[in-house]
Structure formats: structure tokens, C-alpha cells
């Protein structure tokens, strides 16, 4: 167990500003991704998300000059 603790040891006092910024950005991104996965995969939000399912394809059709059949 001691070698495992040594392997994961971090010298917090030796960390530079760039190290801290990177650590904070990584943790914040990780937490936001967990929140996004939780939001997107909840059954309660399924109808809301399915309604907007084809938005990227609709925007491509508008940009290419194609018209909706109407």
C-alpha cells in the first residue's frame, strides 16, 4: 500500500499557477460533463430532447438553400 500512496503523492506546495489553473479547469469540466450526462440521460427529459433531435440537419438544409416542402 505504501508504494501506491507514493505513486499518487502530489506536492501541493510545489504547484505553479499554471498547474492550479489546469487542475481547476479539469475538475470543473469533469463536473459539468457529469451534470450534462445526468441531464441528457434522464428519462424525464427525453421528450424535450427528442423534439429538437434534427436541429443540426435543419440548419444544414437552410444554409444550403434548400426549402422545406411547403
C-alpha positions in Angstrom: 0.0 0.0 0.0 2.9 2.3 0.7 4.2 2.2 -2.9 0.7 3.1 -4.1 0.5 6.1 -1.8 3.9 7.2 -3.1 2.8 6.8 -6.7 -0.2 9.1 -6.2 1.6 11.6 -3.9 1.2 15.2 -5.0 3.5 18.0 -3.8 0.7 20.7 -3.5 3.2 23.4 -2.4 5.3 23.0 -5.5 2.4 23.5 -7.9 2.7 26.6 -10.1 -0.2 28.9 -11.1 -0.5 27.1 -14.4 -0.8 23.8 -12.5 -3.6 25.2 -10.4 -5.4 26.6 -13.4 -5.2 23.3 -15.2 -6.4 21.4 -12.1 -9.4 23.7 -11.6 -10.3 23.6 -15.3 -10.1 19.8 -15.3 -12.3 19.4 -12.2 -14.9 22.0 -13.4 -15.1 20.3 -16.9 -15.4 16.9 -15.3 -18.3 18.1 -13.1 -20.0 19.9 -16.0 -19.8 16.7 -18.1 -21.3 14.6 -15.3 -24.2 17.2 -15.0 -24.7 17.2 -18.7 -24.8 13.4 -18.9 -27.2 13.3 -15.9 -29.5 15.9 -17.7 -29.3 14.2 -21.1 -29.9 10.7 -19.9 -32.8 11.3 -17.5 -36.0 9.7 -18.8 -37.9 12.9 -17.7 -36.1 15.0 -20.3 -36.5 12.6 -23.2 -39.4 14.3 -24.8 -37.8 17.7 -24.6 -34.6 16.5 -26.2 -36.2 14.3 -28.8 -38.3 17.3 -30.0 -35.1 19.1 -31.0 -33.3 16.0 -32.4 -33.0 17.1 -36.0 -32.0 20.7 -35.5 -28.4 20.3 -36.9 -29.8 18.8 -40.1 -32.4 21.5 -40.4 -29.7 24.2 -40.2 -27.7 22.5 -42.9 -30.8 22.5 -45.2 -31.3 26.2 -44.6 -27.7 27.1 -45.2 -27.5 25.1 -48.5 -30.5 27.0 -49.9 -32.9 24.1 -49.9 -36.5 24.9 -48.9 -38.8 22.9 -46.7 -41.7 21.3 -48.7 -44.3 23.9 -48.2 
